Amino acid sequence: MKHFNTLIITILLSIFFVNSATAQVSPLEQTFAERVAMRELDKRCNLFTTFERRAMNAFVMQARGDILRQNWDMERVNLLINQAKQGVANKPCSDPLVQSEANRLKKAYNGWKSQFIVQYPGEKSSWTASRAGVDNWRAWQDVGGGVKVGYVLAQNGLAFAVETNNMSIAGARVYLRNSLRIGLPTQSMRGKPALRIGTDSYIASYSIGAQTKRSVSSNTENGKLFVFSNDVTRKTATLDPRDYYEVELFDAMGRTTSYVVEVGDVITAFAFGAEF
């Protein structure tokens, strides 16, 4: 762990000098450290707008997820966060390098904002995020069997929902890891949801017709959409990026079918879809 002794200097150099020859961190870690440092500077210097700040937080979480999925080392991530914050603690807000980096990130945000649809590939599955306005879906995974899981536009913003083309389905349930009870995901469970004994289950609050459209002018697809509470929306959007969880659909006879969802870059997909 001795290489962390030079990390503050490394992060400062990596933020403000592109071709740092003294880097002691991987490219993924450098990106993460830069984003954490700029987020910390923004708290003190008010560098970004509300929308830019929300996007920045999503980018920080995306970089954090990349590191965790690569090496599964939470201690190292926490050290990077602490060192990044310390590295810019005394940096003046008026410093030309701070202002230059803030302007660069503003331009990057404008490019991100101008996109209409983005794919965020994961270990096994991908999140599709859209603000194209074709239908009410904003971020989702197609999990097979005509089932879509993710976030739709509802009355109070985005809501977690499950859509199926099977009209006989009567309800939907989701099983989410209770990390206080069984801890965070481990490599031995890679690619698998937690056993149900270590999860909390939630039933959809209500159902409406399917929301998926093929084009703006077409009718919605046949099927049902099951919408969950705001609490479930928050919990699914803040799960560990290495985790997987289970969605269960059941019919009036109690017969069930289960689907697995990869958390991955959910927070980035959510943030993209939320800005429309």
C-alpha positions in Angstrom: 0.0 0.0 0.0 3.1 2.3 0.0 2.1 3.7 -3.5 -0.7 5.6 -1.8 1.9 7.9 -0.2 2.3 9.6 -3.6 -1.4 9.5 -4.5 -2.2 13.1 -3.6 0.5 14.5 -5.9 -0.5 12.0 -8.6 -4.1 13.1 -8.5 -3.3 16.8 -8.7 -1.0 16.2 -11.6 -3.5 13.9 -13.4 -6.3 16.5 -13.0 -4.4 19.5 -14.3 -1.6 18.0 -16.4 -2.7 15.5 -19.1 0.7 13.9 -19.7 1.8 13.2 -16.1 4.8 10.9 -16.1 4.5 10.2 -12.3 1.1 8.5 -12.4 0.8 5.7 -9.8 -2.8 4.8 -10.6 -4.5 3.0 -13.5 -6.4 5.0 -16.1 -9.8 3.9 -14.6 -8.6 5.1 -11.1 -7.2 8.3 -12.6 -10.6 9.1 -14.2 -12.4 8.3 -10.9 -10.0 10.5 -8.9 -10.4 13.4 -11.3 -14.1 13.3 -11.1 -14.2 13.0 -7.3 -11.7 15.9 -7.0 -13.8 18.1 -9.3 -17.0 17.2 -7.4 -15.3 18.2 -4.2 -14.1 21.5 -5.7 -17.7 22.2 -6.9 -19.0 21.9 -3.3 -16.7 24.7 -2.3 -16.5 26.8 -5.5 -20.0 26.3 -7.0 -18.5 25.5 -10.4 -21.5 23.8 -12.0 -25.3 24.2 -12.5 -27.8 21.8 -10.9 -28.0 19.7 -14.0 -24.3 19.6 -14.6 -23.8 18.6 -10.9 -26.3 15.8 -11.2 -24.5 14.5 -14.4 -21.1 14.8 -12.6 -22.3 12.7 -9.7 -23.5 10.1 -12.2 -20.1 10.1 -13.9 -18.4 9.7 -10.6 -20.6 6.7 -9.8 -19.9 5.2 -13.3 -16.2 5.4 -12.8 -16.5 4.0 -9.3 -18.5 1.0 -10.7 -15.9 0.4 -13.4 -13.2 0.1 -10.7 -15.3 -2.1 -8.4 -16.3 -4.5 -11.2 -12.7 -4.8 -12.3 -10.9 -5.5 -9.0 -13.7 -5.7 -6.3 -11.6 -3.7 -3.9 -13.8 -1.3 -1.9 -10.9 -0.3 0.4 -8.9 1.0 -2.6 -11.9 3.0 -3.9 -12.4 4.6 -0.4 -8.7 5.5 -0.3 -8.9 7.1 -3.8 -11.9 9.2 -2.6 -10.1 10.3 0.5 -6.9 11.2 -1.3 -8.7 13.0 -4.1 -10.5 15.2 -1.6 -7.3 15.9 0.4 -5.5 16.7 -2.8 -7.7 19.6 -3.7 -8.6 20.8 -0.2 -6.5 23.9 -0.5 -6.8 24.5 -4.2 -8.1 28.1 -4.8 -11.4 28.3 -6.7 -10.0 31.0 -8.9 -7.0 28.9 -10.0 -6.8 29.0 -13.8 -6.3 25.2 -13.9 -9.5 24.7 -11.8 -11.5 27.0 -14.1 -10.0 25.3 -17.2 -11.0 21.9 -16.0 -14.5 23.1 -15.1 -15.0 24.5 -18.6 -13.8 21.3 -20.1 -16.3 19.3 -18.1 -19.1 21.8 -19.0 -18.4 21.1 -22.7 -18.4 17.4 -22.0 -21.8 17.8 -20.3 -23.2 19.7 -23.3 -22.1 16.8 -25.6 -23.7 14.3 -23.2 -26.9 16.3 -23.0 -27.2 16.5 -26.8 -27.4 12.7 -27.1 -30.8 11.0 -27.4 -30.0 7.3 -26.7 -27.0 5.6 -25.0 -26.0 2.0 -24.3 -24.2 1.2 -21.0 -22.8 -2.3 -21.4 -22.3 -4.4 -18.3 -20.7 -7.8 -17.5 -23.6 -9.7 -18.9 -26.4 -7.2 -19.7 -26.7 -3.6 -20.9 -28.7 -0.6 -19.8 -30.4 1.3 -22.6 -31.0 5.0 -21.6 -33.2 7.2 -23.8 -34.5 10.7 -23.8 -35.7 10.4 -27.4 -39.4 10.7 -26.4 -40.6 7.7 -28.4 -42.5 6.4 -25.3 -42.4 6.7 -21.5 -39.4 4.4 -21.0 -36.2 6.2 -20.0 -33.8 3.4 -18.9 -34.2 -0.3 -19.2 -32.8 -3.8 -19.6 -34.5 -6.4 -21.8 -34.2 -9.5 -19.6 -35.8 -12.0 -22.0 -39.3 -13.5 -22.5 -40.8 -10.2 -23.6 -39.9 -8.6 -20.2 -38.4 -5.2 -19.8 -37.1 -3.9 -16.4 -36.1 -0.3 -15.6 -37.5 3.2 -15.2 -40.5 4.8 -16.8 -41.8 8.4 -16.8 -44.5 8.6 -14.1 -46.4 11.4 -12.3 -43.6 12.2 -9.9 -40.6 11.6 -12.2 -39.0 8.2 -13.0 -40.4 5.1 -11.4 -39.0 1.5 -11.3 -41.3 -0.7 -13.4 -41.5 -4.1 -15.0 -43.2 -4.6 -18.4 -44.4 -7.9 -19.9 -46.2 -8.8 -23.1 -48.0 -11.7 -21.2 -51.5 -10.4 -20.4 -52.1 -13.3 -18.0 -49.6 -11.9 -15.5 -51.3 -10.6 -12.4 -48.5 -9.0 -10.4 -44.7 -8.4 -10.1 -42.3 -8.6 -7.2 -38.6 -7.6 -6.8 -36.0 -9.2 -4.5 -33.3 -6.7 -3.4 -30.1 -7.6 -1.4 -30.3 -6.5 2.2 -26.6 -5.5 2.6 -27.0 -4.8 6.4 -28.1 -8.5 6.8 -25.7 -10.3 4.4 -23.2 -7.7 3.3 -22.1 -6.5 -0.1 -21.8 -8.8 -3.1 -18.7 -11.0 -3.3 -16.8 -12.5 -6.2 -18.0 -16.0 -5.3 -21.5 -14.8 -6.2 -20.5 -13.0 -9.3 -23.3 -12.9 -11.9 -25.9 -14.2 -9.4 -28.5 -12.5 -7.3 -28.4 -12.9 -3.5 -30.2 -15.9 -2.1 -33.8 -14.9 -1.1 -33.1 -15.4 2.6 -30.8 -12.4 2.4 -33.2 -10.1 0.4 -36.1 -7.8 1.0 -39.1 -8.3 -1.4 -41.4 -5.6 -2.7 -44.7 -5.9 -4.6 -45.6 -3.5 -7.4 -47.9 -0.7 -6.3 -50.2 -0.7 -9.4 -50.4 -1.8 -13.0 -51.3 -0.1 -16.3 -51.0 -0.9 -20.0 -47.6 -1.5 -21.5 -45.7 1.7 -22.5 -43.3 0.5 -25.2 -43.8 2.0 -28.6 -41.9 1.3 -31.9 -42.2 4.9 -33.0 -43.8 8.1 -31.7 -46.8 7.7 -33.9 -47.4 4.0 -33.3 -49.7 2.4 -30.7 -48.2 1.0 -27.5 -47.4 -2.7 -27.4 -49.8 -5.2 -26.0 -48.9 -6.0 -22.4 -48.9 -4.8 -18.8 -46.6 -2.4 -16.9 -46.2 -3.0 -13.1 -45.0 0.2 -11.3 -43.3 0.2 -7.9 -43.1 2.7 -5.1 -40.7 5.6 -4.9 -38.9 3.8 -2.2 -38.2 0.8 -4.5 -37.1 3.2 -7.3 -34.6 4.8 -4.9 -33.3 1.4 -3.7 -32.9 -0.2 -7.1 -31.1 2.9 -8.4 -28.5 2.9 -5.6 -27.5 -0.8 -5.4 -23.9 -1.8 -5.5 -22.8 -1.8 -9.2 -21.4 -5.4 -8.9 -24.8 -6.8 -7.8 -27.6 -8.6 -9.5 -31.2 -8.8 -8.3 -34.3 -10.8 -9.1 -37.7 -9.8 -10.6 -40.6 -12.3 -10.3 -43.8 -12.2 -12.3 -46.8 -14.2 -11.2 -50.3 -15.0 -12.6 -53.6 -15.4 -10.9 -52.9 -19.1 -10.3 -49.7 -18.3 -8.4 -47.4 -19.6 -11.1 -44.1 -17.6 -11.2 -41.3 -16.8 -13.6 -38.1 -15.1 -12.5 -35.7 -12.8 -14.3 -32.2 -11.6 -13.3 -31.2 -7.9 -13.6 -27.6 -6.6 -13.5 -27.2 -3.4 -11.5 -24.1 -2.2 -13.4 -24.3 1.4 -14.5 -27.9 1.9 -13.4 -27.2 5.3 -11.8 -25.7 6.7 -15.0 -28.5 5.3 -17.1 -31.0 6.7 -14.6 -29.4 10.2 -14.7 -29.3 10.2 -18.5 -33.0 9.3 -18.8 -34.1 11.7 -16.0 -32.8 14.7 -18.0 -35.4 15.4 -20.7 
